[in-house]
Amino acid sequence: MKTPDLVFRGRRLSSDRALVLAAAESLPEARDAVADGADLVSFPGSESLVEAARAAFPGLVIGVDTADPSVAAACCEAGADLIVARADLAEVAARYGVGYAAPSIPSAAGLSVVMDIGVFRTPLPPGDVPVLASVAGDGTPAGLARTAVAASAGVAIIRTKHVRQVRHVAEMAASIAGTRPPAKAVRWE
């Protein structure tokens, strides 16, 4: 299923598969995640990590995971493009013009929102708001199978620490669904 175009602080993400959000806790983890194909990277509320990541990856969508409005604001000042909120931080997101991912979605005009459903479950919430989800055990065979189901069900962004494996599964699910062309066509004779 094609992921809807998402724009976070002017950075457009467009994909023919579910996007991969790397949950990183350090700059070296973020570097590895980007090398493995992460589309976005999110850090726990740390202004210095956001600042270092912005300097290292100017075009990358960077998120901050926090429940504290002052931490969210400081991280937005440092260059965060997305607030992954555990509290109502829609006002902070609107003030800085960043994306907003939260369990409940506000009706703030002009706010780029994603519904964070936590751990993936079916069915997805009704409506046309893109969904962000984690997949339990996402690096295990069972977790990768759940990743395929989540990508096929229409999850727009999958949060993980296993970027390479999850990205490959998301690409394969999109290829099977027909929304992503194969990387190489081979004709069997």
N, C-alpha and C positions, 0 to 999 in steps of 0.2 A: 504494500500500500504506500503510495507516495506521501511523503511528509509535507504538510503545508509549509509554505514559505514563512519563516519566522524572522523578525527583525528586532534585534536587541541593541538599542543605542546606536542605530545606524548600521550595525553589522548584520547583513542578511545571511541567513542559513537556508539553503535550498537543497533538497536531497530527494533521491528516488528510493530512499530506504529510511528506516528509523535512525535518528541521530544518536551519537554516543557521547554521553556526558561523563567525563572521568572525575571521580571523587578523589581529589589529591589533598595531601596534608603537608606537602613540601614542594619546593621548586624542582628538585630532582625527580620527584614522582610526576610532576606536571610535564617535564621534559620527556620522560619515558612515555607518558600517555599520548603526547602529541606525536612522538615518533611512531607509536603504535596505531595512530589514526583517529585520535579523539577529535570530535567536532567542537566540543566545549570542555572547559575544565572549571570545576567548582572547588573552592577552598572553604574550610571552616573560617568563621569571621576573623580575618587577619588582614588588616590594612597593608602591612609590610609585604605579605605574600602576594596580594593583589598587585601592589606596585611593582614588585620584582617580576611577576608574570607578565604584566603589561609591557615592561621594558624588554623582556625576552621574546614575547610573542605579540607584536603590535596589532596583528589582524585577528587574533584568536578571541572568541567569545569567552569571557571570564565571568564566572559566577561566584557569589559569596553565600554561604549557608549560615544563617544567623536568626536569632529571635530578638536581637537588641537593635532598636532604631538608631542609636548613636553609632554602633558598630557598622550597621548597614550604610549609614550616611558617610562615614569615614572611608569605607571601602569603595563607595561610588565616587567619592572625591579622588581616590587613588586609581580609579580606572575600571571598576567592575561594570559589567554590562547587564547583569542579571542578579536579582535577589532571589535566592531559594529560601523562602521564609518559613519559619516555624511559629510565627505569630503574625498579626495583621500589620504588615509593613507596606501596604499599598500606597500610603501617603508619601513615604520615602521614595518608593519606586517612581511615582508620578513626579515628584519634585526634581529628580535627576534624569527622568526620561529613560529609565532602564527597564528591562524586562522584569516580570514578576511571576514567580512560580510558588503556588501555595495550595493547601488543601481546599480552601474555599476561595472562589474567584469574585473579586469586587466588580462593580459595574462602572469603574472609573473610565471616563472617555479618554481615548488615546493611549491607554495603558496596554502594552504587549503582554498578554497573560498566557500562562500555561498552568493546567491543573496538575498539581503534584499529588498523586494518589498513594504515595508511599510504595509499598510492595505491590507488584502487579497482581491483579485479580480480574476475573471476567464476571459479568460483562463490564465493559468500560462505561463510565458515566455518560448519560445521554447528553447530546449537544454537540456543538462544533468547536469547542475549545480544545486545543492540542493537549495531550496528556504526557506527563513525565512520570516514569515509574522505575523502581528498582526491581530486580528479579532475584528472588531468594536463591542462594547458592549459585550465583551466576557463572562461576568458573568451573563448576562440576558438570558432568554430562547431563544430569537432570536439570541443572540451572540453565544450561545452554538450550536444552529442549524448551524450557519455559520462555527463554529469550526469543526463540523462533515463534512461539505462540503469541507472545506479546507484540512482536514486530508485525506478524500477520494480522493481529487483531486491530492494529492501527495506533499503537503507542507511538507518539512522535519522537520522544527522547527517552533513551534507556540509560539510567545512572548505573555506573559500574566501577570496579577497580580492575577488572579484567578486560581492558579495552580491545586488544587485538582479537581475542576469541569472540567477544560480543559483536564487534564490528563485522567479522566474517559471517557470523550467523545472521545478522541483520541484512547483510548484502545477499546472502543465499536466500533468505525468506523473500526479499524483494524480487530476486530473479525468478523464483518459483511462482510468485504472484503475478509476474509479468510487468512489474513497474520499473524494473531495472534490466537493461540489456545485458546479455552475457559479456564477460570481458573478452572471451575468445569463442567464436563459433566453430565447432568441429562437426563435420558431417561423417556419420558412420556409414560405411559401405557394406 
